[in-house]
Amino acid sequence: MKFPVAVNIIAIHFLLLLVCPVSGYLIFDYDTNEEFHRDEIYEDEQLRFMIYSTTRLLPNDVQCKRTYKEIIKLEKESQTSSEATFIVTGKRLGIENVVCADTVTGETVDIGVKVLRTQSLIDKFFLPYVLLMVAIFNITFGTEISMNDLRFIMRRPKPLITAAVCQFILLPPLGLSIARLMGYPPDVGLGMFMVACAPGGGDSNAAAYLIDGEVALSIAMTFFSTCIAIGTMPLNLFIYGRFISDDPNWTPEDIPYERLVMTLVILAVPVSIGMFCRSKWPQGTDRVMKFGKPVIFILLMIFICMAIVRNLFAFELVGVKDIAGSCLQPLGGFLLGGIASAIMRLRFSQFKTVALEVGMQNAGIVISMSLVAFQQPKADLNGILPIFMALCQTAVTAPIVMTHGLVYKCSAKYRNVCKRNKEEYLGERETFEAERKLNVDGRATPFEKDEEPHQNGVGKLQEETA
């Protein structure tokens, strides 16, 4: 009996499907007794995984490749007609994606492996201590904020607006460009980008004082940027997060936006507490802060020691390009702030203050957010560059401060510019305080203010007549 040609072709295809694997036939499983986090191992530990076929046959050779050679060691243990077995050894902290493929058909399967850092005793206490330190620092920062300073700055908001535009509109694309240029892995590059989206740091206030900037303006900018960042930081992460890496396994959904927002809100609350204490009990707050500052200094020294010991792994992972990127971002921030200030024609003391505020971002708050919002190993990976960016910000700012001191000492023209800026600021402040005092005490109504020059003129005329 003869069958039509079409029927013969269909029969041949059916037989080929039974013999040859179809698309999507490769599957895998981890050889571990762990019920959860089966893809996680610690440094120097081994993880075994097997490749199976849905057709119960592996007629061709299966090979696996790593994305990053420095994270894991990959070895093929064996292969039979039913399964292929591979052994992964953790080399250092990181997230690896192993791609296994049938060398003949080209069929692939992706296998994720996470290498965690071995936890020490300090790690158990580090996160609570960091949150405590940030809370204490923010309360202290809040006590330094005067409502009169904020009102004074808001009456002349041009420097404030200039800094906000630079920090939240111009700086995030710059940070993203540096991360892409340096070719960082996605989770490491995310840490740099988060610093670019972060509010200004308290270091800029001290630096503004050292280079004869306007400290009240610096404090006001730091305060407002901390409040604004609650909305702009998640927004910038959402807009630019997809462009952090070309890694096909990276998606913006990996960013925990809700936890980041909640962490920012929680970290901003102590600032309000400090401001409340300052407004309600100014004298008592001053007395407490006299004793509190030495205590804060001691706590800070303890924190620095803990941070160095706990983050020694970061010093082993960074290279020249990591240090270069950590220095480029603050330098780029200084340049952005300086150009924008020149365009807005701010006086030189405001120029210096805005440039420092834009260049010195709050890397500490990013480290805290990473530890709270991300799971390991992403928390450690996100915190690597912020650690070095905090150090590099200080290293980059130190020559600026020393240059200011040298030029101030050698150049009479520069000294005159700084003194003239200070006199302009003090004059504006005296005018503001005088107006505020008149309004608060009710010593003059708008009608009395209009009549006062007339009365003085009449008195002067009477004196001249006499």
Summary of the structure (lengths in Angstrom):
residues: 466
radius of gyration: 31.0
end to end distance: 141.8
largest distance: 141.8
contacts: 1475
relative contact order: 0.11
helix: 67%
strand: 12%
